Amino acid sequence: MAVRVDGRRVRGRLRRTELLTAALAVIERDGVAGVSHRAVAAEAGVSLASTTYHFATLDDLLVAALTWAAEDLTAELQERVNELGARPADELARLIEHCLVYRRGRTLAEYELYLLAARRPALREAAAAWLEPLTEIARNFTTDPHKASLLVAALDGILLQSLIGARPYNHADFSALLTHLR
């Protein structure tokens, strides 16, 4: 028996992805303050109605963007950690460097959304959910759940300090951090 694919659902998922990608691009360029349904629609090259159809409120859009960005980053990290012969610590260090050098704007946009949860309660659940898969990945480095959550917190600090230019990313610091947490 052939499985029927609902083309409308597929197109809807693709459109949502386009809109979330556009939302992150707007945040990269203009910050969260620049996000509006109209700005995201223009960035995606779609009608305003399409944006409001998929995301009724701005908070809906921001929550979805944060959730999608977290899932995307987690999948990328998990893929790197699962590569045959790859050492998790090396792959995590490479991903941090990649986030700071090659996708700095996207990383900055993600953190801006993440930090917005401190002011916008609607984003808090998505921000907390961001930590769960990252903490799970951190368990590759320690069997202690408390230490795994501390590693995620320390990585947030390293990334934030590097993004604002307060401290350059240093692979040796990262290695020392892992040594202390084991």
MOMOVEN-V497523 format. One record per pair of residues at least 12 apart in sequence whose C-alpha atoms are under 7 Angstrom apart, sorted by the first residue. I is the first residue (numbers start at 1). J is the second residue. D is the distance in Angstrom with one decimal. If there is no record, write none. Layout:
I_J_D, I_J_D
This chain:
16_54_6.7, 18_44_6.3, 19_40_6.6, 19_44_6.0, 19_51_7.0, 20_65_5.3, 22_40_5.6, 22_43_5.4, 22_44_5.3, 23_35_6.9, 23_40_5.3, 23_65_6.9, 24_65_6.9, 24_106_6.9, 24_109_6.3, 26_40_6.7, 27_109_5.4, 28_105_5.3, 28_106_6.0, 28_108_6.9, 28_109_5.1, 31_109_6.9, 32_112_6.9, 36_58_6.8, 37_51_6.0, 37_52_6.6, 37_58_7.0, 59_122_6.5, 63_123_5.4, 63_126_6.1, 66_110_6.7, 66_113_6.2, 66_114_6.9, 66_126_6.5, 67_126_5.6, 67_130_7.0, 69_110_6.7, 70_130_5.4, 74_133_6.5, 74_134_6.5, 77_92_7.0, 77_95_6.9, 88_140_6.9, 93_171_6.8, 100_163_6.9, 108_163_6.9, 114_127_5.6, 134_152_6.7, 135_148_5.7, 135_149_5.5, 135_152_6.1, 138_151_6.7, 138_152_6.9, 141_182_6.6, 142_181_6.9, 142_182_5.2, 147_181_6.0
